[in-house]
Amino acid sequence: MRSLNDIYSLLVNKRKTIRVNPRLFLVFCILLICGVCACKEEKECKVVVTETEYVLEHNGNYTFSLNAKGKVKNIGEVDLKKLL
């Protein structure tokens, strides 16, 4: 049987030290810095919608559909890729 001192030392002395490989830590820091530096501010696309026309359709007892038509003109620096 274990004595009370042995049980107490098992319960109290559960501190474990973490050993870090310095090379691994250095590589992790370099990758973290590269990731932060690679973040660039994204430019926004600016558009103007002209000649708009809206049509409200009654599809069922409780459903309606709003259809819109118009011309889209890109006035920003970035190309417009997708418009929903």
N, C-alpha and C positions, 0 to 999 in steps of 0.2 A: 504494500500500500504506500501511496505517496503521502508525504507529510504535508501539513498545511503550508509550510514555507515554499515547498515545490509548486503547489497549486497556485499560491499567491504570485510567485515569480512568473508562472506561465500566463496568468491573467494580466498582470501589470506590464510585463516586459514584452509587449507585442509590437514594439516599434520596429519598423523595418526601414532601412535606408535604401534609397533608390540610387543606383549607380548609372550614370549617363556616359555613354561613349562620347568623348569630346569631338571626334570627327563627325559622328552622326548629328550631334547638336549643331555643329558649324554648317553642315549641309542643310539642315532644317532651317536655320536662320537665313541662309542665302536664298533658299527657295521662297521663304516668307517675304523677304525684301523684294525679290523679283516679282512676286505676285502682286504686291502692293504697288510697285512702280509701273506694272503693266496696265493697271486700271486707268482707262482714259475716260474723259467726259464725253458722253455721246451727244451728238448734235441732234436737234429736233427738226423734223420736217414741218414746214409751214405751207398751208394750202388755203385757197379761197374757193368757196363753192358759190357759183352763180347760176342763174336761171333755174331755180328750184321749183319743183312741182310735186305736190303730195296728194296721194290718193288713198282714202280709207275704204277698205273692203270688208264686208260682213261675210265671214266664212261659215259660221254655224250659229247655234243658238246663243252662245256666250263668247265666241271668238271673233276677233277683229284682226285685220292685217293692215299695217301702214306701209305703203310703198312710196319711195322717194326717188325722184329723178333730178339730175342736175349736171352741170359742168364743173369739173374740178381743175383748178389751175395751181401749179406748184410755184410758190414764190420764195421758197427757202433755198439754202445752199446744198441741202442733201436731196438726193433723188427719191422720189416717191415710189416705193416698191409694191405696197399692198394696201388696198383700201377696201374696207368692208362696209 
